[in-house]
Amino acid sequence: MPLRETLNDYGVHSLIQYKLLFFAACIYAFVLSLAGILNVFKPLAVVFILIAAPASFYMTQYGILIDADMLINAIETDSAEAADQLSSSFFASVFMMGVIPSAVLLYVKIPESTILGRVKQGIALMLCFTILSTGFAFTNYDDFASLFRNHRDVKYRIVPFNVIAAGVSVIKQKTNESAEFIRLGEDAVIGHNASSKPRIMVVVLGETARSDHFSVNGYSRDTTPRIEQLAANGEVFSFYNADNYDSAARNTSNVLDVLQTAGIKVTWVENNSGCKNVCDRVDTIMMAEADCGPDGCFDSDMLGELSAWMNGIDRDAIIVLHQMGSHGPAYFARSPHEFKQFLPECETPELTACRREEIVNAYDNSLIVTDHLIAEVIEQVQNDSYVEASVIYVSDHGESLGDNGVYLHGLPNWLAPREQRHIPWVVWPKARFITDTDAQAKSISHDNFSHTLLGYFNVETTLYDNKLDLTKQTKDKEDADIAP
C-alpha cells in the first residue's frame, strides 16, 4: 500500500498509522452509507475500487503522488505517450485489484428492504460513523495535526480520495478560467538594433533533462562531450541550478505572442506530445511520424526543419525546437543505435522491472542525443554569416530515476526533489549573456526565460523586467559603445 510505505519511510509510529487508516475507513463508510440511502451503494463502491486500482499501481510503481497537476498531465497525455505507461503489469494489477473485487461486489446480493428501512439503516450508520470519526479525530488531534503539518503530502496518498479531490480541483480550475482570451503585451514594439543583420534566436526546448546528468556540469559520465568542447573554447556557458517550473496560463498571451506582436517572426517545431497551448497562435510545424522511424522522429530530425527555416529569414525571428528529449519512462526509445554509449539499457517502460543502472544507462544515452542536437544547432547558425544568431537550450523540468524510490516527475514544487527541479540551461555565444559568477549560475530560473528573449530582441513593453534579462549586461555595453 503506497500510504503505508510512505508513512514507514517518514518514521511514523505504527499506532498512528493504524489510527489514520481507521479514520479514513470511517469517512469512506460514511460516504457509502449515504450511497446506500440513495440506493447507489454498489455503483459508488465499484467506482471507488476502479479508481483506486490504477492510482495505487502508479503510486507504487513510480513513487508519485496524485494531485490536480498530476491529473491534468494524465488528461493531456497523447496516445503515444500514454502507450508508454501501459504495460502487462499495469493491466494485471488493475485486473487483480480492480476488476475482480468489483465483479465479486456486483455478484454479492444485498438483502432488499423498503425505502423507509433503507433510509433508517443508512441514517443510523451515518450517525455511527460520524460519532466514530469525529471522536477519533478529536482524541487524536495532536497526532494527526503533527503528521499533516510535517508531511503535507500524506493527504495526496490516500486513495481514492486523492484522485477524487484532484478531479474536483481540476473541474474548479477549468470552470474558473475566463472564457475570454486575455491579451498581454499589446504595447510591444522592437527597439534599437545595434546590428544591421537580422537577429535570430534558436530555442531548444528540452524535455526531462536534469542538470546533474550533464557532464559539462560535472557529471562523471561523458553525456555532453560536444557542449563541453564548446565550453572549453569559451563559446557556451551552462547554467546548472535553475529550480522553478510551472505550467503556463492557457488563456493569456505568452512571450511568443508578445514577440509576434512586436513584429518578430515566430516558429515552433513540435517533436513532443504537444505544446500545452503555448504555440496555439504562432506558425507550428509538426514532425511527421510517416517521415521518421516506427517510434516517431528523433530530435536530430528537427535539424532539417531548422535549415529550411533559416533559408527564409529576412527579419528578426525566433524558432523553438521542442524536443522529445529524455521523455520517460521509455528512455531507451529516445536514442538511435549509434548514440547508445551506455549499455545495457532498461528496454521496458516498467522501470521497477529494471536495475537502476540500466535505467540510468537508457536515460544518459538520451542526453547524448540532446548534446548532439545542441552542438549541431550552434554549428548550423554559426556558419550563417547573414544573420546575428544566438542559441538557448533549457529543459522544462528534471526527472527522478529511482532516486529514493521515486521515478519520473510531476511532484508539487514544494515536495519535488532536486532531481526534478534542477535543470540544465545552455547559452551561446557566451559573450552575449550574463555568465560572470558561480552565484549567478545558481540563481537562474525559468523566471529569466521570457525577459531574456524580450531583451535579446530589444522588445519594449511594460511586461519586461530588465533584472531578469540575461542579456542586459552585454546589451548595455553595446549601447555604451555606440553612444556619441
LOTIKOL-409026 format. One record per residue (C-alpha): residue number from 1; residue in one letter; x, y, z. Coordinates in pm, whole numbers, plus 50000, padded with zeros to 5 digits. Layout:
REM residues N
[NUM A [X Y Z]]
...
***
This chain:
REM residues 484
[1 M [50000 50000 50000]]
[2 P [50158 50335 49892]]
[3 L [50031 50518 50200]]
[4 R [50180 50267 50445]]
[5 E [50511 50264 50258]]
[6 T [50534 50643 50275]]
[7 L [50441 50654 50643]]
[8 N [50706 50394 50715]]
[9 D [50962 50599 50522]]
[10 Y [50870 50902 50732]]
[11 G [50920 50702 51050]]
[12 V [50558 50743 51161]]
[13 H [50476 50518 51456]]
[14 S [50271 50213 51356]]
[15 L [49998 50302 51607]]
[16 I [49948 50642 51442]]
[17 Q [49939 50470 51102]]
[18 Y [49656 50241 51214]]
[19 K [49472 50538 51363]]
[20 L [49491 50722 51031]]
[21 L [49371 50417 50838]]
[22 F [49080 50370 51078]]
[23 F [48983 50736 51049]]
[24 A [48993 50718 50666]]
[25 A [48784 50398 50675]]
[26 C [48519 50576 50886]]
[27 I [48499 50859 50632]]
[28 Y [48457 50617 50341]]
[29 A [48200 50418 50537]]
[30 F [48002 50738 50599]]
[31 V [48000 50817 50226]]
[32 L [47897 50463 50133]]
[33 S [47621 50471 50396]]
[34 L [47484 50782 50227]]
[35 A [47510 50599 49895]]
[36 G [47306 50317 50050]]
[37 I [47026 50559 50130]]
[38 L [47029 50675 49766]]
[39 N [47036 50311 49650]]
[40 V [47371 50357 49469]]
[41 F [47594 50171 49714]]
[42 K [47727 49916 49465]]
[43 P [47792 50160 49176]]
[44 L [47977 50403 49405]]
[45 A [48181 50127 49569]]
[46 V [48278 49993 49225]]
[47 V [48381 50343 49116]]
[48 F [48598 50376 49427]]
[49 I [48765 50041 49358]]
[50 L [48824 50109 48987]]
[51 I [48974 50449 49066]]
[52 A [49193 50316 49345]]
[53 A [49339 50027 49143]]
[54 P [49529 50220 48870]]
[55 A [49612 50502 49112]]
[56 S [49771 50256 49355]]
[57 F [49965 50092 49074]]
[58 Y [50125 50413 48952]]
[59 M [50193 50539 49303]]
[60 T [50365 50213 49390]]
[61 Q [50540 50173 49054]]
[62 Y [50685 50525 49026]]
[63 G [50668 50666 49380]]
[64 I [50446 50953 49265]]
[65 L [50155 51122 49439]]
[66 I [49835 51235 49274]]
[67 D [49720 51596 49285]]
[68 A [49548 51831 49041]]
[69 D [49864 51897 48836]]
[70 M [49937 51527 48802]]
[71 L [49580 51461 48693]]
[72 I [49598 51738 48431]]
[73 N [49920 51584 48297]]
[74 A [49744 51248 48268]]
[75 I [49442 51401 48091]]
[76 E [49661 51586 47841]]
[77 T [49880 51287 47759]]
[78 D [49854 51190 47393]]
[79 S [49805 50832 47274]]
[80 A [50173 50763 47204]]
[81 E [50280 50893 47542]]
[82 A [50001 50705 47717]]
[83 A [50106 50381 47547]]
[84 D [50444 50407 47721]]
[85 Q [50263 50396 48056]]
[86 L [50055 50089 47977]]
[87 S [50221 49758 48046]]
[88 S [50133 49399 48127]]
[89 S [50197 49474 48495]]
[90 F [49951 49762 48481]]
[91 F [49673 49552 48331]]
[92 A [49744 49262 48566]]
[93 S [49735 49493 48866]]
[94 V [49413 49665 48762]]
[95 F [49254 49327 48692]]
[96 M [49355 49182 49028]]
[97 M [49290 49490 49244]]
[98 G [49006 49646 49048]]
[99 V [48814 49418 48815]]
[100 I [48795 49105 49033]]
[101 P [48689 49286 49356]]
[102 S [48432 49484 49157]]
[103 A [48293 49167 48999]]
[104 V [48267 48999 49340]]
[105 L [48091 49302 49485]]
[106 L [47842 49312 49199]]
[107 Y [47777 48939 49234]]
[108 V [47702 48954 49607]]
[109 K [47334 49014 49666]]
[110 I [47232 49276 49919]]
[111 P [46906 49191 50103]]
[112 E [46625 49403 49969]]
[113 S [46449 49644 50201]]
[114 T [46185 49912 50182]]
[115 I [46281 50270 50115]]
[116 L [46198 50359 50473]]
[117 G [46407 50071 50605]]
[118 R [46698 50167 50384]]
[119 V [46678 50529 50500]]
[120 K [46663 50429 50869]]
[121 Q [46956 50192 50833]]
[122 G [47162 50449 50637]]
[123 I [47099 50728 50885]]
[124 A [47192 50501 51173]]
[125 L [47517 50401 51004]]
[126 M [47599 50759 50909]]
[127 L [47539 50873 51266]]
[128 C [47756 50591 51397]]
[129 F [48046 50668 51163]]
[130 T [48012 51041 51227]]
[131 I [48046 50986 51601]]
[132 L [48338 50748 51548]]
[133 S [48530 50972 51308]]
[134 T [48465 51295 51500]]
[135 G [48551 51143 51834]]
[136 F [48857 50971 51691]]
[137 A [48982 51291 51528]]
[138 F [48924 51490 51847]]
[139 T [49102 51244 52077]]
[140 N [49394 51204 51835]]
[141 Y [49416 51565 51723]]
[142 D [49778 51612 51830]]
[143 D [49895 51305 51640]]
[144 F [49705 51394 51323]]
[145 A [49795 51765 51336]]
[146 S [50163 51685 51374]]
[147 L [50151 51428 51093]]
[148 F [49982 51654 50838]]
[149 R [50183 51960 50944]]
[150 N [50515 51783 50893]]
[151 H [50411 51580 50587]]
[152 R [50164 51775 50374]]
[153 D [50183 51515 50100]]
[154 V [50014 51241 50307]]
[155 K [49667 51354 50201]]
[156 Y [49768 51308 49836]]
[157 R [49849 50943 49903]]
[158 I [49510 50829 50038]]
[159 V [49330 50650 49753]]
[160 P [49082 50708 49603]]
[161 F [49035 51032 49798]]
[162 N [49341 51184 49627]]
[163 V [49209 51117 49276]]
[164 I [48859 51243 49359]]
[165 A [48992 51557 49530]]
[166 A [49227 51621 49237]]
[167 G [48937 51579 48996]]
[168 V [48730 51835 49186]]
[169 S [49023 52078 49181]]
[170 V [49069 52034 48806]]
[171 I [48699 52096 48745]]
[172 K [48717 52412 48957]]
[173 Q [49021 52531 48764]]
[174 K [48850 52472 48431]]
[175 T [48524 52639 48532]]
[176 N [48703 52937 48684]]
[177 E [48909 53002 48374]]
[178 S [48792 53307 48184]]
[179 A [48635 53217 47853]]
[180 E [48780 53536 47706]]
[181 F [49143 53523 47595]]
[182 I [49350 53779 47784]]
[183 R [49597 53955 47558]]
[184 L [49914 54077 47724]]
[185 G [50198 54283 47582]]
[186 E [49987 54463 47323]]
[187 D [50225 54760 47362]]
[188 A [50526 54557 47244]]
[189 V [50749 54719 46980]]
[190 I [51103 54648 46862]]
[191 G [51356 54896 46994]]
[192 H [51703 54990 46872]]
[193 N [51906 54722 46693]]
[194 A [52282 54776 46700]]
[195 S [52331 54524 46421]]
[196 S [52236 54564 46056]]
[197 K [52175 54189 46028]]
[198 P [51852 54013 46122]]
[199 R [51868 53876 46475]]
[200 I [51759 53518 46518]]
[201 M [51718 53308 46830]]
[202 V [51703 52929 46828]]
[203 V [51546 52792 47145]]
[204 V [51597 52421 47202]]
[205 L [51322 52341 47449]]
[206 G [51444 52035 47634]]
[207 E [51235 51760 47788]]
[208 T [51303 51594 48123]]
[209 A [51675 51674 48143]]
[210 R [51830 51705 48489]]
[211 S [52136 51923 48533]]
[212 D [52336 51676 48739]]
[213 H [52349 51432 48445]]
[214 F [52515 51683 48210]]
[215 S [52887 51612 48211]]
[216 V [52952 51980 48133]]
[217 N [52809 52042 48479]]
[218 G [53041 51791 48647]]
[219 Y [52866 51458 48591]]
[220 S [53118 51173 48582]]
[221 R [52984 51019 48260]]
[222 D [53057 51173 47922]]
[223 T [52699 51267 47830]]
[224 T [52765 51611 47678]]
[225 P [53109 51590 47511]]
[226 R [53035 51840 47235]]
[227 I [52892 52101 47471]]
[228 E [53198 52053 47693]]
[229 Q [53426 52123 47398]]
[230 L [53237 52441 47317]]
[231 A [53254 52544 47684]]
[232 A [53629 52476 47694]]
[233 N [53667 52705 47391]]
[234 G [53473 52979 47571]]
[235 E [53179 52963 47329]]
[236 V [52895 52841 47552]]
[237 F [52800 52865 47915]]
[238 S [52595 52614 48110]]
[239 F [52378 52723 48399]]
[240 Y [52308 52429 48624]]
[241 N [52076 52515 48906]]
[242 A [51752 52654 48767]]
[243 D [51485 52532 49003]]
[244 N [51148 52682 48919]]
[245 Y [50898 52518 48691]]
[246 D [50529 52573 48648]]
[247 S [50261 52545 48385]]
[248 A [50182 52841 48164]]
[249 A [49847 53017 48170]]
[250 R [49628 52870 47899]]
[251 N [49414 53167 47809]]
[252 T [49666 53450 47833]]
[253 S [49940 53563 47599]]
[254 N [50287 53416 47643]]
[255 V [50628 53551 47545]]
[256 L [50599 53410 47191]]
[257 D [50274 53602 47141]]
[258 V [50440 53921 47266]]
[259 L [50737 53875 47032]]
[260 Q [50498 53818 46742]]
[261 T [50303 54132 46835]]
[262 A [50628 54330 46822]]
[263 G [50696 54205 46468]]
[264 I [50928 53912 46534]]
[265 K [50879 53606 46310]]
[266 V [50790 53316 46544]]
[267 T [50801 52945 46453]]
[268 W [50750 52635 46667]]
[269 V [50872 52288 46564]]
[270 E [50694 52014 46760]]
[271 N [50858 51676 46822]]
[272 N [50690 51602 47154]]
[273 S [50333 51528 47255]]
[274 G [50216 51889 47222]]
[275 C [50293 52244 47325]]
[276 K [50034 52277 47607]]
[277 N [49869 52567 47418]]
[278 V [50191 52774 47410]]
[279 C [50221 52754 47028]]
[280 D [49849 52788 46950]]
[281 R [49883 53132 46790]]
[282 V [50217 53101 46610]]
[283 D [50336 52916 46300]]
[284 T [50377 52549 46402]]
[285 I [50549 52261 46223]]
[286 M [50459 51909 46340]]
[287 M [50727 51650 46282]]
[288 A [50559 51389 46064]]
[289 E [50583 51036 46200]]
[290 A [50543 50900 45848]]
[291 D [50880 51054 45758]]
[292 C [51055 50903 46060]]
[293 G [51103 50562 46220]]
[294 P [50844 50338 46387]]
[295 D [50900 50516 46720]]
[296 G [50850 50859 46566]]
[297 C [51113 51121 46493]]
[298 F [51437 51154 46680]]
[299 D [51522 51506 46789]]
[300 S [51807 51533 46539]]
[301 D [51545 51511 46262]]
[302 M [51447 51868 46350]]
[303 L [51778 51995 46210]]
[304 G [51634 51971 45860]]
[305 E [51342 52194 45960]]
[306 L [51586 52443 46111]]
[307 S [51788 52455 45790]]
[308 A [51477 52517 45576]]
[309 W [51357 52786 45820]]
[310 M [51687 52974 45810]]
[311 N [51676 52990 45431]]
[312 G [51364 53204 45456]]
[313 I [51484 53455 45718]]
[314 D [51454 53819 45615]]
[315 R [51385 53982 45953]]
[316 D [51426 53923 46326]]
[317 A [51300 53575 46406]]
[318 I [51283 53305 46670]]
[319 I [51234 52931 46630]]
[320 V [51158 52685 46911]]
[321 L [51264 52323 46866]]
[322 H [51051 52126 47112]]
[323 Q [51237 51805 47190]]
[324 M [51118 51460 47280]]
[325 G [51440 51472 47478]]
[326 S [51452 51227 47768]]
[327 H [51081 51170 47799]]
[328 G [51015 50869 48018]]
[329 P [50955 50606 48113]]
[330 A [51065 50469 47772]]
[331 Y [51406 50638 47781]]
[332 F [51552 50366 47559]]
[333 A [51330 50482 47270]]
[334 R [51479 50833 47270]]
[335 S [51818 50745 47121]]
[336 P [51909 50571 46793]]
[337 H [52153 50281 46799]]
[338 E [52458 50490 46714]]
[339 F [52410 50705 47027]]
[340 K [52378 50416 47272]]
[341 Q [52707 50452 47453]]
[342 F [52598 50313 47790]]
[343 L [52477 49953 47799]]
[344 P [52282 49752 47894]]
[345 E [51970 49969 47883]]
[346 C [51634 49926 48050]]
[347 E [51427 49835 47745]]
[348 T [51082 49850 47902]]
[349 P [50863 50128 48042]]
[350 E [50823 49915 48357]]
[351 L [51110 50084 48536]]
[352 T [51078 49881 48855]]
[353 A [51149 49569 48648]]
[354 C [51499 49700 48567]]
[355 R [51810 49756 48768]]
[356 R [51871 50123 48837]]
[357 E [52196 50110 48642]]
[358 E [52003 50004 48332]]
[359 I [51754 50291 48377]]
[360 V [52037 50542 48412]]
[361 N [52209 50398 48103]]
[362 A [51898 50449 47889]]
[363 Y [51845 50797 48030]]
[364 D [52207 50904 47978]]
[365 N [52200 50781 47618]]
[366 S [51906 51013 47554]]
[367 L [52117 51305 47682]]
[368 I [52386 51225 47424]]
[369 V [52120 51292 47158]]
[370 T [52045 51627 47323]]
[371 D [52418 51710 47327]]
[372 H [52437 51631 46954]]
[373 L [52131 51842 46874]]
[374 I [52255 52148 47064]]
[375 A [52602 52130 46907]]
[376 E [52461 52084 46556]]
[377 V [52222 52377 46602]]
[378 I [52509 52600 46712]]
[379 E [52726 52489 46421]]
[380 Q [52444 52548 46173]]
[381 V [52364 52904 46282]]
[382 Q [52731 52987 46335]]
[383 N [52801 52918 45969]]
[384 D [52533 53161 45850]]
[385 S [52704 53497 45802]]
[386 Y [52381 53673 45702]]
[387 V [52228 53672 46048]]
[388 E [52322 53756 46404]]
[389 A [52230 53440 46592]]
[390 S [52206 53307 46945]]
[391 V [52101 52972 47089]]
[392 I [51937 52889 47420]]
[393 Y [51880 52538 47547]]
[394 V [51661 52498 47855]]
[395 S [51476 52196 47989]]
[396 D [51120 52210 48118]]
[397 H [51192 52004 48432]]
[398 G [51416 51729 48560]]
[399 E [51349 51364 48633]]
[400 S [51376 51109 48913]]
[401 L [51542 50786 48809]]
[402 G [51466 50575 49112]]
[403 D [51641 50814 49349]]
[404 N [51498 50726 49692]]
[405 G [51239 50507 49521]]
[406 V [51091 50792 49314]]
[407 Y [51057 50784 48934]]
[408 L [50955 51031 48660]]
[409 H [50844 51381 48763]]
[410 G [50537 51584 48849]]
[411 L [50557 51609 49227]]
[412 P [50444 51950 49356]]
[413 N [50730 52201 49363]]
[414 W [50730 52211 49743]]
[415 L [50783 51835 49757]]
[416 A [50978 51761 49438]]
[417 P [51339 51652 49494]]
[418 R [51623 51848 49336]]
[419 E [51648 51585 49061]]
[420 Q [51311 51710 48930]]
[421 R [51372 52081 48992]]
[422 H [51733 52148 48891]]
[423 I [51763 52175 48515]]
[424 P [52039 52249 48263]]
[425 W [52040 52577 48072]]
[426 V [52296 52636 47795]]
[427 V [52355 52967 47612]]
[428 W [52558 53051 47301]]
[429 P [52752 53265 47233]]
[430 K [52872 53306 47588]]
[431 A [52967 53672 47542]]
[432 R [52605 53771 47475]]
[433 F [52474 53657 47814]]
[434 I [52546 53726 48179]]
[435 T [52778 53441 48277]]
[436 D [53009 53608 48524]]
[437 T [52986 53425 48852]]
[438 D [52903 53088 49000]]
[439 A [52644 53260 49220]]
[440 Q [52463 53393 48914]]
[441 A [52457 53047 48760]]
[442 K [52287 52912 49071]]
[443 S [52024 53186 49080]]
[444 I [51895 53139 48725]]
[445 S [51544 53000 48689]]
[446 H [51262 52980 48436]]
[447 D [51166 53329 48555]]
[448 N [51456 53463 48348]]
[449 F [51347 53299 48024]]
[450 S [51077 53533 47890]]
[451 H [51260 53852 47986]]
[452 T [51582 53726 47828]]
[453 L [51401 53668 47497]]
[454 L [51241 54012 47513]]
[455 G [51576 54168 47597]]
[456 Y [51759 53986 47320]]
[457 F [51530 54136 47055]]
[458 N [51516 54475 47233]]
[459 V [51139 54449 47262]]
[460 E [50997 54738 47457]]
[461 T [50690 54653 47666]]
[462 T [50567 54718 48018]]
[463 L [50590 54342 48080]]
[464 Y [50970 54347 48050]]
[465 D [51181 54329 48367]]
[466 N [51548 54405 48299]]
[467 K [51652 54245 48630]]
[468 L [51558 53906 48484]]
[469 D [51718 53961 48143]]
[470 L [52036 53759 48096]]
[471 T [52137 53979 47802]]
[472 K [52101 54307 47995]]
[473 Q [52467 54345 48090]]
[474 T [52600 54282 47739]]
[475 K [52328 54493 47578]]
[476 D [52415 54790 47798]]
[477 K [52776 54757 47689]]
[478 E [52676 54755 47322]]
[479 D [52465 55070 47374]]
[480 A [52756 55240 47550]]
[481 D [52991 55150 47265]]
[482 I [52773 55319 47002]]
[483 A [52680 55622 47214]]
[484 P [52821 55954 47080]]
***
